[in-house]
Each structure stands twice: as C-alpha cells, then as structure tokens.
Amino acid sequence: MDYYSVPVFSPNGLDPRVSEEPIPYNPTNWQFDPLAYSSFQPVISENGGLPNADFGFDLLTDDELDPSTPDQHADDILSDGEPDPVEPEDGEAFEPGPIDPSVVEAVLHGVCEFFGIDPSDAVRPGFTYTPPGLKMGLRLHQLWSFFWVFASKPARGIATALLADEMGLGKTATSLAVAVVSHRLHRLADHVSQHPDQHLAPDDERTECPSGTYTHGFQCPCETGSWSARIAADLSHGPTVVFGSRLILRSWAHEFSKFVDASPDDGMILLTLPDDPAPVRNLIADIDIAKLPRASPASSKKPGLQDEGARLKPKPGQSRYILLLPNTSALKGIDSTFAITADRRRPPTVVQFAVQPARIIVDEAHCIKGETTMLWDRIRRWQWRARSPTYLLALTGTPMTRDPTDFQRLLEHLNHPGAGWSSPLQPPATSTLQALKRLASDYNKTIARGLNAAAGSELDQQQQQQQQAFLSNLSALVLAFTLRRRRDDMFAGQPLSAVPMVPFDVVECPPPAQFAAHIENIFSYAKDEVQALLDERHARWQELPEHRRRAEPTLELLVRQISSGVPNTVGSFRLLRLCATFPALARLHREEPYCGWSLTGEDFQGVFTKGTVQEARAKSKAWPLWRGICDGSTKMKQLGKQIRKMLADREPAHGADDVVLEKKMLVYSDSPFVAHLAFLWIANTFDIPVQMIDRGMSAASRLAAIEPFVTVPLDRLRRELDRPVEPPAPRVLVTTVGIIAEGLNLARANYLVLLGPLGTVAKQSQVGCRINREGGFSTPHLTLLLDPDNKAEMVVRRRQLNRAAIETEVWGGAK
C-alpha cells in the first residue's frame, strides 16, 4: 500500500499544512496525532428544500410522503429555515479517504501484542481469532476495528468512536467483542489488585507476569506500560447499554446468541427490557448495587439536587450485563425504573441512577438529528447519571458525513461531559470540536455562494483553494472519530468481506403500447409543473438579500431533489413513478384524478382472513376495481414469474443436503401505494401465504410478521420441516424500504424483488445485503424490475449509476 499525504490541522487556525511524510509509527508505543490522517478532496453540493404543492393527498396514494414531516413555506426553505429532508447522492458525501498504512500497521501491531498473536499469522488469508468470551472468531478487519475502538482512549485520547462500516462487515460483532473483553479485562484487573502474590507489584523490576502474560487470553494488566494496563485504567464496573429500535435489538439478541459465551459461571448476561417497565424491577434485583455513605440532608440546597455523598457505587459484576433498551413510548418508565431514592423513609431529596453504564452503544446513530429528538434526550440522561466518564460507541451504516451539521450533532454527544466529571476527550480533541463548528459554518457559507459557479468552473483560484482546504480539514476531523470502510475495499492487503455481493438481475419491463400516449401526457404535465416550480423558486431566490441566498435554483438540482424523494413537491412526477409499475394508472388518471385514489382497511378485509384465493376475492372490496390495473402491469407479470420460480425451487440448504429449505421472498417498493397494490395482487393470484407490513402496524405485529423470514439455527429448521405448523408460514413478505431494511438478518428469504430502483445505490445494496449475509441457507436471487421508457424511473436509475447531467439528459433542457 502506498503512503498518502497527511493534512495536519491546527484548531486555533484554519490554515492546513500538508506533509508528504507518513505518520510516525513506533511499534512499541502506538501514540499518534488524532488529526493526522490522509487527505481526501471530494466534491460536495448542498441541496436546499423545495416549496410544497397545494393539493390533497392520502397516506396510501402519496408514495413520497412522510406523514411525520411538517409542511414548510418556500420563504423559510429559501432563507435560513430548515429544508425538507432530502437524501443526497452517494457522491455528495465528504467521506474520509483511505486510512494511512502506518496507522493500519500500528493498530494491527497493537492487536497482536494485546492478544499474543503472531503478526505473520494475522496477515494470512482467511485468518480468524476468537477472543476470550466469544464463541466465534473475528476476521482481521474486525479485530482491527475492535482494537481501534477498544484502545481509543489511551491511543488517541478520545473515549468514543463512530463505526460507519457498510452493512455486513460486522459492526455488531465488533461492539459485542468490546463489551465482552472490557468485562474480562476489568475482572482481571480486580484480581490483580486482590492477589498481589500472583502478579507483579507496582515497584517490581520484572517485566513478565509470574502467572503468565497471556494466561487469560490477553495481556495481564499487572505489566506496567502494557496495553492491558493502559486500557484497564479507564474501565468501570458498569454494564453496556444498547439503544435501538425493537427490530434492531432483535438482531442484537440473535448476534449475542451466535457470538457471545453466556455460561452461568463467567459468561455475559443479556437483558432485553420490555415496553412495560413493571418486569424491569425484577431484573434490577439481579444487579448488585452498593450505596456510598449518604451525606447530611443539609448538604442539598434544594430537594431533588444530586448529592455526591449519596451516589450509588456499582459493585463488581455489573460489567457482565448488556442491557438492550428499545426506543418505545414507555422509555420514560423504563429509565425511571433504574432510579432509586437514597432513603425511602424520607422525602426523595436525592434520586440517583441505580445502573451507571460504562459503555453506551447507539445503533443506527444517524437518527440523532438534534436536541429535540427522543434519542438525543435519552443518551443525555444516561450520560449525566453515570458516575464516571461513559464510553459512547455509535454505529451506523448510513453515511452521516453528507451534512456537516449532522456530524456536528453527533460529536456534541461524543464530547458531552457528564455530571461530576470532565470531558472524555483530551484537550486537543476538545479543541478539534470547537474548530469543527467554525469550519462547518465557514464551509456552508462558502459552498452556498459558490456552488453554482463551481459547477461551471467559474470560481477563481483562491476560492477553489479555500474550498479544497475546507474539505481536507473536514475530512481530517471526520477521521479523528470515524472508521468507515466498504465491502469491496482492500484492508491490510486482504478483501474486507469474504462473501461477494450478488449482483441484481435487472429485468426491463416496458409498458404495453396502449398506455404509451397516456404516460407521455403525464410526462408533459410533469415537465410543465417542474418548470413552473423552478420559475417560482428562482423568483423567490432573487427577492432574497444576497447574504441569505443559497445556491441558485437550477433544473438539474431541482429534478435531482424531486427524484430523491422530497415530499409534497410535484404530484405529476410521483404519478409518473407509479405508472412505471402500473401503466394502466395513466388511463385511470384521465377518468379520476390521482389525488382522489384511496385504499382503506376494508379493501383488504378478505386478504387478511384465512381461506382460499376465491374466498379472498369475494371478500375484498378493492380487488374488482384494481384487477384491471394489475393485469396491465408488465412488472406484475415478471413478479409472477419470480414467485413461480421460487415455488419450483428445490435447492437444498447449504450444509444440509437432506433438508430442502422452504423458499421465501421479499418484495420491496419505496411507494406505499405500489406495495399495497402488489400485495393485493399476490393475495388474489397465488394460493400461498402472503404478509404485508405497513406504517400503521404496531411493533409487536411487525415482529410477528417478520419472524418466518429471520435466520434460525439449522436444527430448528429441521424440526420445522419435519413437523410443519398450521397455518403454514408466509412465503412472501411485501413491505416498503425504511421499515425493515435495517437491523434484521433476513437470510431465510433468498428471493428479493425490487419493484423499481431505489433512491440511492446505498439503499439498494442495503436491502440486498440483508438476504445475502454470511450463513444464509440458500443461494440468493436478487431481481430489479425496471421500466426503460419511464422518464421518472430512469432519472433515479441514472443517479444510481453516477451519470453526469442525468436530469437534463433524461428530462430535457429547461424551456
């Protein structure tokens, strides 16, 4: 691997200094500047919001609408107001560049030294190592990321990290390894202090532990200056707390049973906290708590103030616990259950947290969007209740680096000082965060003024150099906290993922000829609507003072934002995307306007009841109306072919030739209307169990619907096939992206059909990755149905392929 240039960033001044020398590497003491990383200079554009269209909508007909998104006026969007949520293109992210080879080598050397691994063995292809407390081995890149996180405080001065590796690279397994090894290292450090005759004394001149350096699977912390001693100095007795949705925590429980040793003697204990806080009190009884001497009541100035003398000190053993906390409506009840009063016979003048976490893990950390969000509030409260600095580990496969503001919000949490203790970051890193705020503000102002000029290469050399400096410094700041790698990257001379991604089989589904004229008319309406919206937005932009203007509105940017999913913008564009799946909707639109369509629960009455297809057709009120619409869909015909292919598939499960897996299929669409209509068509066409998940279902109903599609052990699979249950499990699951695309291992479903291209390549690969995980039972079959004649769908498709000038190329130039 080649050495890369390293930008050196000074927090007091924003002048970059680029050094051609690699980061100095000392194999005996991994200590380096957290801001010295390789340079990276991508291109970023800032997307503003769009004004809303004034027409009615229905939840099941408006495929781009998020009911939780408030409407905003164009004046707010074009000025300093919050823009509508737009997912930028993958190429617009200022993602960090490759990690410097000297840093890779330094961390790798630390891993080998900590676990006693021969460095020559670690670089061999297919190498895995099982840390103590785990049941399965970690690959080289997982061991590297484990130690990068585990030793971040002594090595980088930062008691926090953001793991942003792509899905499938083992973020959950790495996080579990951090919790397990932290517990075992802390327990061994206590053993060293209680048995000085078996270990080195602080003033002992010997350098090796008399009981053996690697007796417990890693370095003994009695050896002065060792990684174990330096890391153990910052560990606490508290448990590991994991925040995430119930669906994501379901995956955590599965990974825990797969990777972690849960033996009753010294294994880890997993507690999944329910919605109802009442059973939590019984769980807390298993966690031993010791009270420190309580100070006099006079020490508290006001009732309710935290009294340092009455703080609760967790006894050794809490580090065995991993608490899974779901983001539910009962979160306040769950959190308050962990708080107890210092003296129940007196007024609750002092309330202190009973469980003081040592580590907080936030899965899907990109959901932290500001101080008003529920997740932000929960993390704040847990951090403040901790007695000592709390290590915060954020996980996300969705890049947070597209927007400097989003990344800044996360870093506010990473640098948050709790009650009674200082910041977990050393002063250099704290100054870095202050510099980030100034840098993000200056960058946003510069990019807003020069975005359009930069696209036309009209910026002068000084402005271009200024933007290059902003990007280099911002990338260096991101790299100080973030580890992001892709599945196809080479890391330490080896590919990151041993399981190659299965490509999508793209099937073109042109519409029938009789609907071509109707679709062309809708496209003409959409062009007129976009042009009118562009003119209106440009006029409002010109009325604003120069200091409040963002990027000048252009057709290219406008169509890109509309295709990204901006809600309530251009109704004709959304209708055009619907026609890509159901072309007959274009003819229906002439008879009944698009905004007048609706599907209610009564329309699906016969579908959700037991019975035959004929009985479902007789009870369904919607089927007679929509049958002709579905019959005219080329994509529905291709979907039918895939379902018949799945029903005829008799491929045995991997690793068990005597077991024929009952194949299952996932059908995805980013349009709720398309998903509901496809579900209605499948239920009234095939005599197979089919399940639908929509936004109105409760969390418990979603879990029950997803259960048949989640990976299970092979012995359980044999039992299911030997003694099938009644009624039969669903064979097809229809859903929309954003509901179950993240946080689940759906390896039992080896067929995936996308009814259209998704907004970005990241979204599409994320959906496909979940049924292509290592350990899947059968060969996956991924199919993308694409209408080559639909202009709206082709804009989305060409955005995925990173085509230049995609909007004007497909949409046509401005009038």
Protein Blocks (a to p, Z undefined) as FASTA:
>chain_A
ZZdddddddfkbccdcddfbdcdddfkbccddfklccddddddddddddddddddddfkl
mmmbcfklccddfklmmmmbccddddddfklpccdddddfklmmmmmmmmmmmnopafkl
mmpghiacddehiabdcdfklmmmmmmmmmmmmmnopacdddfbdehilpmmmmmmmmmm
mmmmmmmmmmmmmmmmlpccfklcbfbdfkbpklnopacfklghiaklmmmmmgcfbdcd
ddddfklmmmmmmmmmmmpccbfklmccdddddfblmlmmmmmmmpccdddddddfklpm
bghiacfklpccddehjlmpccdddddfklmmmmmmmpccfblkbccfbccdfbdcfbdc
dehkllpgbjkbmklmmmmmmmmmpmbdcddddddfbdfklpmklmmmmmmmmmpccehi
acfbdfklmmmmmmmmmmmmmmmmmmmmmmmmmmnopacfklmmmmmmmmmmmmmmmmmm
pccddfkbceehiafblcdcdddddddddddfklmmmmmmmmmmmmmmmmmmmmmmmmmm
mmpcfklpccdddfklmmmmmmnopahibfmlmmmmmmmmmmmlmmmmmmpcfklgccdf
klmmmmmpgcdfklmmmmpmklmmmmmmmmmpmklmmmmmmmmmmmmpccdcehiakbcc
ddddddddfbfklmmmmmmmmmmmbccddddddfkbcfklmmmmmmmmpccdfklmmmmm
mmccdddddfbdcddehilmgopackkbmcdcdfbdcfblklmmmmmmmmmcghiabdcd
ddddddfkbmklmmmmmmmnopghklmmmnopaZZ
